[in-house]
Amino acid sequence: MNIKLNSVIKKYESSNTKQNESARRKKNKANTVLKIDKFAFESNKIHGIIGSNGAGKTTMLKIIAGLTNSTEGEVYYNDKSSDEELLKKITYASQRPYLLNNTVSYNIAYPLRLRKINKVEINKKIDHIMAEFDIYHLRNQQARNLSGGEAQKVALARALVFEPELLLLDEPTANIDPNFVELIESAIAVRSNLKRITVIIATHNVGQARRLCDQVIFIKAGKIIECGDAKEIISKPKEEKTKKFLAFEYNIS
C-alpha cells in the first residue's frame, strides 16, 4: 500500500476567543504540530521516521492510521481516500499499548474475530505468532498482569496477526528487553519481504532505523527536513539540521 500526504497540516487551536487577530495568528502558528506539503511512502518498503520528542512523529502516524484528523489536507491510500474497508487493512501499535481486559490469547485473536476468521484458523495463527514472539507461555495470562515489555510484544503480535497491508509502529521496541529486539525486528522484516506490506516506524533508535529501514525521514517542528536511503541519511546527512540532530542525540558526525 502506498501512502501519499497532500498538504497535511495539524493544528491545535487556542480556545481563547478574546485575543486579538494578531495574537491569534501567532498562537495558531505556534500550535502547528505538523505541516507536510507533499510526501509519498512507497509501498512494500520499511520507512523510519526519526526526530526529537514533539517533532510530530506520532501525530503523523495517527493521521495516517485514521486515529486523528488533520486540520487541513488529505491522505491517500493507493491513490484513494480512506474508508471503513480500507482501514481494516491498516494497523497501528502505540509505544504505550492498550490491551483488552482479558487473556493474552484473546487480545491477539481480537482483530481476527473482527474480520470473521473461523476459529480453527484463528487458533492456528495465534499459536504461530505467540511461538514466534516467544510469548506462548503467556497465552492464558491476564493482559493487566503483564510487564511493560510483555505487553509491548503482545500488542505487536496482535498488530501483525491479521497480516495488514500497512503497519504503523510507534517506538515498537522501546520497552522490550534488548535480547528480544532482534527477534521483533526480524519479524517485521520478514513480513515486509514475504507479505509485501508497507511499514512506517517512528523510532528514537537510529541503529534500529539503519538496520531495519529502507528509507529514513527526519522531521523537525512538524516538517520533513531530509529523507532518503536509511544508511546514507544516517551516515552522511546532507542537511545541517539533520547533522546537528544526529550529532546531539546520538553523537553521529
Secondary structure, DSSP 8 states (H G I E B T S, - for coil): --EEEEEEEEE-----TTS-HHHHHHHHHHTEEEEEEEEEE-TT-EEEEE--TTSSHHHHHHHHHTSS--SEEEEEETTB---HHHHTTEEEE-SS----SSBHHHHHHHHHHHTT--HHHHHHHHHHHHHHTT-GGGTTSBGGG--HHHHHHHHHHHHHTT--SEEEEESTTTTS-HHHHHHHHHHHHHHHHHS--EEEEE-S-HHHHHHH-SEEEEEETTEEEEEEEHHHHHHS--SHHHHHHHHHHH---
